[in-house]
Amino acid sequence: MSIDFLLIDHAIAHIVINRPELHNALDVEHDRDLARAFRRFNEDPQLKVAILSGSGGRAFCTGADIGDYLPHRRRIAASDVPTSIISFGGLTGATDVVKPTIAAIDGFCVAGGLELALACDIRVATFESRFGLPEVRLGILPGGGGTQRLAKVTGMGVAMRMILTGDTFDANFALNHGLVTELVSAQELQQTALTIARRLVANGPLAVVAARRAIIASYGLDLSEGLLQEAQLQRELLMSRDSHEGVTAFTERRPPDYKGS
């Protein structure tokens, strides 16, 4: 089994973790393969959006294959290599991917799997999905960005409840606390994610990337700094060909022909 990379409409990458026999857990090899898939997406100018999902219907991803991945991380921790940010699957680092990503979640989305989902910009899930960060039960913490991203999404109290207990929560809990934006049936999941992806592709690509950048920056900047960055990004967009095309297409009542320039 592998990490599958599928192209849709020449603009959408559908990346699938295809290890259903192991609940789509990532060993060191598949962690690196997933990172290569996201680098391919990030570096291809034709690709505008990525959808991440897991195969088999039982799990989106259950995180690291602990029999292989954790000994690998322990060897690094025991070495003289300085502590560095862990980028699980090439997605959970701060600047791994600069274009929109969508997590299409079906089944268990726990540990590093939830951290992958949290690193995505939009998350949709099935009614049967389950969510959790159980790392403290193994004597470690969620080290793929879980402690940093979850509270920003759900609020401090919910993040403390999930991380410090290590409990697993159902899909309604995830929806009610903003962990996912919508719940659908398993049969509707991929089409729902694809509909969202196509809607993003139809928008100005420069604008989508800039807006995403501004939103992410808002978490680390005070309001005045964030507004300055927003203004600078808007200034750059207003000088682009795409912004002129967008306004012209709107006044002429036709679809815009964006070029990403």
C-alpha positions in Angstrom: 0.0 0.0 0.0 1.1 3.6 -0.5 0.4 7.3 -0.6 -1.7 7.8 -3.6 -1.6 11.1 -5.6 -4.6 11.6 -7.9 -5.1 14.6 -10.2 -8.6 16.1 -10.6 -9.5 18.7 -13.1 -5.8 19.4 -13.6 -6.0 21.7 -10.6 -6.8 19.6 -7.6 -4.5 17.0 -5.9 -6.3 14.2 -4.0 -3.7 12.7 -1.7 -4.8 9.4 -0.1 -3.2 7.6 2.8 -3.6 4.0 1.6 -2.7 1.7 4.5 -6.2 0.6 5.6 -4.9 -2.6 7.1 -3.1 -0.4 9.7 -5.8 2.2 10.0 -3.7 4.5 7.7 -1.0 4.9 10.4 2.3 6.3 9.1 5.6 4.5 9.6 8.8 6.4 8.7 8.6 5.4 5.1 5.0 6.5 4.6 5.6 9.7 6.6 8.3 10.5 4.1 6.1 9.5 1.1 3.3 11.8 2.4 5.8 14.6 2.7 6.9 14.1 -0.9 3.3 14.2 -2.0 2.7 17.5 -0.3 6.0 18.9 -1.7 4.8 17.9 -5.2 1.5 19.7 -4.6 3.1 22.8 -3.1 5.6 23.1 -6.0 3.3 22.5 -8.9 1.8 25.9 -10.0 -1.0 24.1 -11.8 -2.3 22.6 -8.6 -4.5 25.0 -6.5 -6.0 22.8 -3.8 -5.3 19.5 -2.1 -7.7 17.1 -0.6 -6.3 14.7 2.0 -8.2 11.5 2.9 -7.6 8.0 4.1 -8.7 4.7 2.5 -10.8 1.9 3.8 -13.6 3.7 5.6 -12.4 2.8 9.1 -9.9 5.6 9.6 -8.8 8.9 8.2 -5.4 8.4 9.9 -4.5 7.1 13.3 -1.2 8.9 13.4 2.2 7.3 13.7 2.8 3.6 13.4 4.2 3.5 17.0 6.2 0.3 16.5 8.3 2.0 13.8 7.9 5.8 14.0 8.3 6.4 17.7 11.6 4.5 18.0 12.8 6.7 15.1 11.8 9.8 17.0 13.4 8.5 20.2 16.7 7.9 18.4 16.7 11.5 17.2 15.8 12.8 20.7 18.7 10.8 22.2 21.2 12.2 19.6 23.1 15.5 19.8 20.9 16.9 17.0 19.3 20.2 18.2 15.6 20.1 18.8 13.6 21.0 15.7 10.0 21.3 14.7 8.5 17.9 13.8 6.8 18.0 10.4 4.5 15.0 10.4 3.7 13.9 6.9 5.2 17.1 5.5 2.1 19.1 6.5 2.3 20.0 10.2 5.2 22.4 10.0 4.5 26.1 9.9 5.4 26.7 6.3 5.1 23.3 4.7 2.3 24.2 2.3 1.2 27.6 1.1 -1.9 26.6 -0.8 -5.3 25.5 0.6 -5.8 22.0 1.9 -9.0 20.2 2.8 -9.2 17.2 5.1 -12.0 14.7 4.1 -12.3 12.7 7.3 -14.0 9.3 7.6 -13.5 7.1 10.7 -10.9 7.5 13.3 -9.0 10.8 13.1 -6.7 10.5 16.2 -3.1 11.3 17.3 -1.0 12.4 14.4 -4.0 11.9 12.1 -5.9 14.7 13.9 -2.7 16.8 13.8 -2.7 16.3 10.0 -6.3 17.4 9.9 -5.7 20.4 12.1 -2.9 21.5 9.7 -5.5 21.5 6.8 -7.4 24.7 6.2 -10.9 23.1 5.9 -12.2 19.9 7.6 -15.3 18.0 6.7 -16.2 14.6 8.2 -18.7 11.8 8.3 -21.1 11.2 11.1 -19.1 8.1 12.1 -15.8 9.9 12.5 -14.0 10.0 15.9 -11.4 12.5 17.1 -8.8 12.4 19.8 -5.2 13.2 20.8 -4.3 10.3 23.1 -0.5 10.8 23.3 -0.4 11.5 27.0 -1.6 8.0 27.6 1.7 6.9 26.0 3.7 9.3 28.2 4.3 11.8 25.4 2.5 14.9 24.0 0.9 15.6 20.6 4.2 16.6 19.0 3.0 17.3 15.4 1.4 20.7 16.2 -1.5 19.4 18.3 -0.8 21.5 21.3 -0.4 24.6 19.1 -3.3 24.3 16.7 -6.1 22.7 18.6 -6.8 25.5 21.1 -6.8 28.0 18.2 -9.5 26.0 16.5 -11.7 24.9 19.5 -10.7 27.2 22.3 -8.4 26.6 25.3 -10.9 24.7 27.5 -11.8 22.1 24.8 -8.1 21.7 23.9 -7.2 21.1 27.5 -10.1 18.5 27.9 -9.0 16.6 24.7 -5.3 16.7 25.2 -4.9 16.2 28.9 -7.4 13.3 29.1 -6.5 11.7 25.8 -10.2 10.8 25.4 -11.9 10.2 22.0 -14.8 12.3 20.9 -17.6 11.8 18.4 -18.4 13.8 15.3 -21.1 15.9 16.9 -18.6 17.1 19.5 -16.2 18.0 16.7 -18.9 19.9 14.8 -20.1 21.7 17.9 -16.6 22.9 18.8 -15.5 24.0 15.4 -13.1 21.1 14.8 -15.0 20.4 11.5 -17.2 22.7 9.5 -19.8 20.1 8.4 -20.9 16.5 8.8 -22.0 14.3 5.9 -22.6 10.7 5.1 -19.7 8.5 4.0 -21.2 8.4 0.5 -21.3 12.2 0.3 -17.8 12.9 1.8 -15.6 12.9 -1.2 -18.1 14.8 -3.4 -18.5 17.4 -0.6 -14.7 17.9 -0.4 -14.5 18.1 -4.1 -17.3 20.7 -4.4 -15.4 22.9 -1.9 -12.2 22.4 -3.7 -13.7 23.3 -7.1 -15.2 26.4 -5.5 -11.7 27.5 -4.3 -10.2 26.7 -7.7 -12.8 29.0 -9.4 -11.6 32.0 -7.3 -8.5 34.1 -8.0 -5.5 31.9 -7.1 -3.4 34.8 -5.9 -6.3 36.1 -3.8 -6.9 32.7 -2.2 -3.3 32.2 -1.2 -3.0 35.8 0.1 -6.2 35.5 2.1 -5.1 32.2 3.6 -1.8 33.8 4.5 -3.5 36.8 6.2 -5.9 34.5 8.2 -3.0 32.3 9.5 -1.0 35.4 10.4 -3.9 36.8 12.5 -3.2 34.1 15.1 0.3 35.4 15.7 0.0 39.1 15.3 -1.8 41.8 17.3 -4.6 43.5 15.5 -2.6 46.5 14.2 0.1 44.3 12.8 -2.4 42.0 11.2 -4.2 44.9 9.6 -0.9 46.2 8.2 -0.2 42.8 6.7 -3.7 42.5 5.3 -3.3 46.0 3.7 0.0 45.0 2.1 -1.4 41.8 0.7 -4.4 43.7 -0.6 -2.1 46.3 -2.2 -0.2 43.6 -4.0 -3.4 42.0 -5.2 -4.8 45.3 -6.5 -1.7 45.6 -8.7 -2.2 42.1 -10.2 -3.7 41.3 -13.6 -6.1 38.9 -11.8 -7.8 41.7 -9.8 -8.5 43.6 -13.0 -9.8 40.5 -14.7 -12.0 39.7 -11.7 -13.7 43.1 -11.8 -14.0 43.1 -15.6 -15.5 39.7 -15.6 -18.0 40.7 -12.9 -19.1 43.8 -14.8 -19.4 41.8 -18.0 -21.3 39.0 -16.3 -18.9 36.2 -17.4 -16.6 33.8 -15.6 -13.2 35.2 -14.9 -10.1 33.9 -16.7 -7.5 34.0 -13.9 -3.9 33.5 -14.8 -2.3 33.7 -11.4 -0.5 36.9 -12.3 
